[in-house]
């Protein structure tokens, strides 16, 4: 049993409950929120310990519905332990991990393995495995959705690649609909992607790098969106990258499709100009596109066409990313820098409120995942798990390679100076991360249980 705890002096932002003001938060011995009250209402004697959050924002723990933890089989890139460490450092208390592991998470035993490893080495971070739609991600034979859900799967995706056959996807959607599950979709028409390594546009032509046509994503968004409209399946579009896909999602929503979609920090903040001289830490799929696409994604998140932010945290070894641009793998890590990069890029510049950013990382992804997780995530409501984060919105700090908690270092933000920092993360009322280096850096808490 944990000790009870009173967090006092902080400014609570809990979008799910409409709270944006100074409040004290009482956490019970059961690791759940006991009360959230105005300053002075809760007697400090009710708590075993008091945490002074003066000058800090207290918010629900962040939810990342799109991460790659690589285990089993990809432990050279990431493990469940190191991935959860990175999550905690970024303020994420719940993560949904993709099935492109080795072996693929297409069986009950792999799903259970991930859950067991998370309990053993996840440091209190809640890990939700998303299982594959098809066996071996091959796009042909459907998995046993019912058995996988029974084992703890939180949904289905062949992420990393699309389900190429429309007929297979249609059948998958009917099964998922009947079971109340969600299909998560990496939208890419492989037949026209070819050997493309970045967005096809002026930058790729100037650099002589094979390009990926923008239609590659939008074609599958529309194809699978129409299937979702026909079948009534809950359908989630991952990492939207261009304005054509945004318009397709808007059109489908207007016609009643049960469709949701996410934006990643890199597609909100960066363009293909970041590729520069073959910068492989700016290589991801779908690729960074042009400024008009970035602006369309930002506007779509703001108007609700896109539903939340998710990182698509995708670790790769330094040796793999050191290959030439055409040969290097797609993907970057992103959990540790998501909040800070977005706070710096949007909140500090007056484009977003801090409440809006926190909403996109808490209650918004919780709505997308409704029914595929425990109750009370993304909120500080009474009785909810005490998953929360303390934020210093004024802290200025430099993100350096030595601070990275992930096992991999493939991040475009290394060397960047940010304003706004996660100071501490609590999962189930237990501190799983806190800043311990006063020199404007991130470091692993010396004593996670304090």
C-alpha atoms as one frame of an Amber mdcrd trajectory, in Angstrom:
protein
   0.000   0.000   0.000   1.337   3.429  -0.938   1.514   6.378   1.399  -1.088
   9.098   1.062   0.161  12.341  -0.457  -0.986  15.951  -0.663   0.213  18.021
  -3.609  -0.187  21.630  -2.610   0.492  25.051  -4.098   0.129  24.016  -7.739
  -2.094  25.213 -10.563  -4.262  22.286 -11.629  -5.177  21.928 -15.292  -7.610
  19.043 -15.780  -9.435  19.578 -19.090 -11.710  16.561 -18.606 -13.261  18.232
 -15.560 -12.973  21.844 -16.681 -10.446  22.748 -13.976  -7.847  25.448 -14.653
  -7.024  27.137 -11.358  -5.016  26.727  -8.145  -6.032  23.494  -6.430  -4.585
  21.009  -3.962  -4.638  17.314  -4.845  -4.977  14.559  -2.247  -3.832  11.070
  -3.240  -5.020   8.186  -1.097  -3.115   5.142   0.073  -4.799   3.179  -2.706
  -2.959   5.227  -5.343  -6.109   7.028  -6.466  -7.258  10.638  -6.392  -9.139
  11.270  -3.144  -9.910  14.951  -3.589  -9.082  18.020  -5.665  -9.952  21.161
  -3.720  -9.188  24.856  -3.574  -6.076  25.797  -1.580  -6.396  25.285   2.157
  -9.525  23.130   2.091  -7.657  19.841   2.566  -5.971  19.461   5.937  -2.312
  18.521   5.440  -2.582  16.185   8.421  -4.664  13.863   6.237  -1.554  13.010
   4.204   1.550  11.026   5.067   3.640  13.398   2.977   3.231  16.789   1.343
   4.629  17.753  -2.070   5.147  21.479  -2.623   4.144  22.259  -6.215   4.421
  26.034  -5.926   5.042  27.555  -9.341   4.169  24.293 -11.078   1.231  23.043
 -13.111  -0.386  19.798 -11.952  -2.008  17.836 -14.776  -3.185  14.304 -15.515
  -0.493  11.942 -16.732  -0.155  12.053 -20.500  -1.411   9.255 -22.767   0.518
   8.213 -25.880  -1.588   5.977 -28.086   1.161   5.298 -30.641   4.576   4.025
 -29.524   6.995   1.294 -30.552   8.619  -0.479 -27.599  10.306  -3.070 -29.874
  10.270  -5.880 -27.301  10.232  -8.783 -28.000  12.942  -9.084 -30.622  14.132
  -5.507 -31.061  15.873  -5.002 -27.736  18.902  -3.386 -29.395  16.600  -0.474
 -30.263  14.354  -0.355 -27.193  13.056  -2.508 -24.372   9.857  -2.198 -22.427
  11.953  -0.959 -19.508  13.787   1.756 -21.455  10.672   2.747 -23.375   8.735
   3.178 -20.146  11.631   5.181 -18.729  11.423   7.496 -21.734   7.659   7.731
 -21.265   7.997   8.727 -17.619  10.562  11.395 -18.471   8.140  12.853 -20.983
   5.190  12.817 -18.563   3.446   9.835 -20.164   1.892   7.404 -17.706   0.020
   5.248 -20.246   1.286   4.065 -23.624  -0.143   1.898 -26.402   2.563  -0.158
 -28.113   2.471  -1.297 -31.722   2.740  -4.956 -32.803   5.681  -4.785 -35.236
   7.875  -6.762 -32.867   9.725 -10.031 -33.512   7.766 -12.202 -33.265   4.842
 -10.042 -34.282   2.244  -9.437 -31.606  -0.329 -11.565 -33.396  -0.850 -14.173
 -30.687  -2.136 -14.476 -27.162   1.268 -15.395 -25.796   3.024 -12.302 -27.220
   0.276 -10.040 -25.879   0.617 -11.651 -22.465   4.413 -11.481 -22.663   4.274
  -7.714 -23.210   1.863  -7.246 -20.316   3.991  -9.418 -18.025   7.203  -7.596
 -18.974   5.502  -4.250 -18.398   4.474  -5.314 -14.901   8.006  -6.543 -14.189
  10.068  -3.721 -15.675   7.764  -0.879 -16.701   8.343   1.156 -13.564   4.627
   1.688 -13.024   3.881   2.969 -16.534   0.696   1.432 -17.932   1.445  -0.465
 -21.154  -1.400  -1.431 -23.489  -0.414  -3.755 -26.361  -2.146  -3.206 -29.689
  -2.221  -6.481 -31.627  -1.777  -7.093 -35.340  -4.716  -7.212 -37.730  -3.114
  -9.970 -39.809  -0.719 -12.802 -39.063   2.871 -11.659 -39.335   1.665  -8.260
 -40.599   1.484  -9.971 -43.993  -1.939  -8.561 -44.853  -3.565 -11.878 -45.728
  -4.872 -13.981 -42.818  -6.779 -12.293 -39.994  -5.826 -12.943 -36.407  -8.233
 -14.212 -33.752  -9.487 -10.838 -32.538 -11.615 -12.286 -29.760  -8.770 -14.284
 -28.238  -6.394 -11.326 -28.447  -8.877  -8.977 -26.780  -9.371 -11.567 -24.062
  -5.614 -11.663 -23.497  -5.487  -7.888 -23.054  -5.033  -6.418 -26.536  -6.266
  -2.825 -26.795  -7.108  -2.791 -30.496  -5.677  -3.857 -33.835  -3.245  -2.479
 -36.401  -0.665  -3.617 -38.922   1.194  -0.375 -38.132   4.402   0.068 -40.027
   2.494  -0.935 -43.122  -1.124  -0.879 -44.315  -3.455  -3.807 -44.820  -2.990
  -3.864 -48.589  -6.149  -5.768 -49.504  -9.381  -3.801 -49.241 -11.277  -7.083
 -48.910  -9.150  -8.193 -45.956  -9.535  -4.795 -44.298 -13.293  -4.844 -44.812
 -13.572  -8.238 -43.133 -11.290  -7.081 -40.317 -13.504  -4.060 -39.737 -16.619
  -6.191 -39.519 -14.985  -8.437 -36.920 -13.689  -5.445 -34.957 -17.117  -3.788
 -35.074 -18.821  -6.887 -33.711 -16.318  -7.014 -30.836 -16.419  -3.278 -30.096
 -12.748  -2.878 -31.021 -10.891  -0.170 -32.942  -8.753  -0.572 -36.059  -5.689
   1.705 -36.076  -4.423   2.429 -39.565  -1.034   3.272 -41.030  -2.331   4.743
 -44.281   0.031   4.190 -47.186  -0.488   2.923 -50.728   2.661   0.831 -51.063
   2.361   0.441 -54.820   3.103   4.135 -55.325   5.434   4.661 -52.360   8.053
   2.477 -54.017  11.589   3.353 -52.944  10.562   6.801 -51.748  12.504   8.029
 -48.730  10.973  11.479 -48.126   8.089  13.640 -49.317   8.015  14.119 -53.078
   8.356  17.844 -53.594  10.838  20.638 -54.290  13.158  19.572 -51.459  13.399
  15.944 -52.565  13.955  17.001 -56.181  16.639  19.470 -55.150  18.449  16.843
 -53.090  17.973  14.011 -55.539  16.235  11.800 -52.958  13.434   9.491 -54.161
  10.101  10.929 -53.058   6.826   9.551 -51.693   3.776  11.057 -53.446   1.322
  12.761 -51.086  -1.474  10.677 -52.590   0.040   7.555 -50.999  -1.469   8.412
 -47.619  -4.712  10.050 -48.720  -5.701   7.126 -50.955  -5.745   4.678 -48.040
  -7.343   7.196 -45.684 -10.235   7.466 -48.111 -10.367   3.752 -48.975 -10.390
   2.579 -45.374 -12.544   5.494 -44.284 -15.185   4.414 -46.779 -14.952   0.856
 -45.456 -15.393   2.184 -41.928 -18.388   4.211 -43.069 -19.910   1.098 -44.634
 -19.189  -1.315 -41.769 -19.666   1.008 -38.796 -16.257   0.069 -37.401 -14.319
   2.441 -35.152 -11.344   3.478 -37.275  -8.324   5.555 -36.230  -5.928   7.196
 -38.690  -2.379   7.301 -37.407   0.212  10.090 -37.879  -1.604  12.280 -40.435
   0.964  14.072 -42.597  -0.670  16.170 -45.323  -3.584  18.408 -46.182  -5.245
  15.930 -48.574  -5.557  13.407 -45.750  -6.962  16.110 -43.483  -9.635  16.924
 -46.066 -10.481  13.239 -46.488 -10.919  12.822 -42.724 -13.070  15.943 -42.545
 -15.262  14.636 -45.398 -15.641  11.211 -43.772 -16.540  12.672 -40.384 -19.176
  14.886 -41.973 -20.826  11.758 -43.342 -20.950   9.943 -40.044 -17.908   7.678
 -40.167 -16.724   6.574 -36.708 -13.283   7.920 -37.485 -10.652   9.523 -35.283
  -7.149  10.676 -36.163  -3.907  11.747 -34.547  -1.182  14.292 -35.234   2.421
  13.737 -34.231   4.655  16.454 -32.762   7.030  16.270 -35.734   4.273  16.763
 -38.305   2.942  19.687 -36.253   6.324  21.382 -35.954   8.620  20.374 -38.824
   8.640  20.278 -42.628  10.691  18.430 -45.217  13.162  21.323 -45.166  14.455
  19.760 -41.924  15.910  16.877 -43.934  18.709  19.259 -44.889  21.800  17.410
 -46.029  20.329  13.949 -45.691  19.466  14.221 -41.967  18.249  10.713 -41.138
  16.801  11.838 -37.804  14.260  13.733 -39.884  13.329  10.599 -41.831  10.039
   9.060 -40.832   6.972   7.533 -42.446   4.734   9.173 -43.337   7.340  11.774
 -44.233   7.566  15.391 -43.227   5.760  17.379 -45.899   5.577  21.060 -46.838
   4.661  24.139 -44.816   1.107  24.204 -46.188   0.664  20.628 -44.957   2.024
  21.474 -41.518  -0.359  24.407 -41.239  -3.281  22.224 -42.339  -2.483  19.673
 -39.617  -2.264  22.381 -36.956  -5.590  23.868 -38.064  -7.219  20.428 -38.136
  -6.113  19.681 -34.584  -7.446  23.042 -33.461 -10.852  22.602 -35.123 -11.298
  18.979 -34.013 -10.848  17.278 -37.373  -7.831  15.594 -35.797  -8.572  14.266
 -32.337  -5.346  14.123 -30.346  -1.558  14.118 -30.337   0.476  10.889 -30.384
   4.243  10.624 -30.766   4.838   7.561 -32.988   7.933   6.992 -30.821  10.056
   4.771 -33.108  13.547   3.935 -31.813  16.388   2.794 -34.081  20.055   2.120
 -33.376  22.718   4.693 -34.196  24.332   2.324 -36.688  21.066   1.881 -38.574
  20.457   5.625 -38.736  24.087   6.190 -39.819  23.459   4.541 -43.175  22.824
   6.704 -46.202  19.489   8.500 -46.244  17.913   6.069 -48.700  18.937   3.033
 -46.607  18.325   4.362 -43.084  15.115   3.182 -41.387  12.096   5.432 -40.991
  11.246   6.771 -37.534  12.319   8.942 -34.613  11.930   8.829 -30.854   9.561
  11.390 -29.396   8.079  10.744 -25.962  10.679  12.665 -23.976  10.433  15.816
 -26.079   6.741  15.857 -27.035   5.518  18.220 -24.342   8.557  20.501 -24.334
   8.755  20.861 -28.119   5.033  21.581 -28.475   4.968  23.934 -25.489   7.908
  25.846 -26.952   6.540  25.849 -30.481   2.924  26.748 -29.735   2.208  27.811
 -26.141   5.225  30.066 -25.625   4.476  31.727 -28.956   0.886  32.399 -27.946
  -0.696  30.116 -30.540  -2.153  27.630 -28.055  -3.121  27.777 -24.419  -1.393
  25.404 -22.042  -4.804  23.929 -21.306  -5.307  23.065 -24.998  -1.932  21.325
 -25.214  -2.591  19.334 -22.048  -6.025  18.374 -23.377  -4.465  16.949 -26.546
  -2.189  14.760 -24.409  -4.757  13.662 -21.792  -8.529  13.751 -22.172  -8.425
  13.821 -25.983  -6.526  10.522 -26.430  -8.601   9.086 -23.578 -11.729   9.712
 -25.666 -10.142   7.975 -28.661  -9.270   4.965 -26.513 -12.566   4.842 -24.598
 -13.422   1.221 -23.938  -9.848   0.040 -24.512  -8.382   1.045 -21.150  -9.201
   1.301 -17.493 -11.548   3.994 -16.281 -10.289   7.379 -15.170  -7.233   7.879
 -17.350  -6.566  11.362 -18.627  -8.332  12.977 -15.677  -7.791  13.958 -12.047
 -11.370  13.174 -11.093 -12.137  11.666  -7.702 -11.392   7.949  -7.721  -9.221
   8.091 -10.830  -5.753   6.522 -10.732  -3.264   9.057  -9.398  -1.397   9.283
 -12.691  -0.226  12.851 -12.868   2.549  15.137 -13.985   4.133  18.264 -12.513
   5.172  20.827 -15.122   7.334  23.930 -14.879   6.111  26.080 -17.787   8.896
  28.630 -17.243  11.893  26.292 -17.118  14.410  26.845 -19.910  16.617  23.870
 -20.644  18.684  22.212 -23.344  17.897  18.655 -24.420  21.188  16.821 -24.826
  22.017  13.293 -25.898  23.246  12.368 -22.420  19.771  13.057 -21.058  17.939
  10.605 -23.329  16.150   7.852 -21.427  15.299   5.768 -24.482  17.771   3.111
 -25.558  18.032   4.854 -28.936  19.080   8.400 -29.794  17.376   9.005 -33.146
  15.838  12.345 -32.251  15.807  15.584 -34.271  15.546  17.668 -31.085  18.937
  16.826 -29.556  20.724  20.111 -28.920  17.502  22.149 -28.916  16.661  24.602
 -26.143  13.111  24.330 -24.835  10.917  26.317 -22.518   8.639  24.190 -20.371
   9.637  20.956 -18.706   8.180  17.921 -16.996   9.490  18.119 -13.432   7.974
  14.928 -12.033   5.727  12.078 -13.093   3.543   9.970 -10.795   1.879   6.673
 -11.693  -0.619   5.245  -9.252   0.499   7.810  -6.694   4.151   6.742  -6.892
   6.871   9.021  -8.236   8.358   7.315 -11.293  10.415  10.270 -12.525  11.669
  13.586 -11.227  14.254  16.107 -12.360  17.322  15.709 -10.173  19.853  17.779
 -12.127  19.534  21.490 -11.382  21.536  22.222 -14.538  18.514  22.397 -16.830
  18.586  18.754 -17.873  16.501  15.647 -17.600  17.792  12.833 -15.427  16.412
   9.603 -14.042  15.078   9.897 -10.503  17.569   8.491  -8.043  14.820   6.971
  -5.952  11.702   6.229  -7.964   9.639   5.393  -4.929  10.023   8.719  -3.157
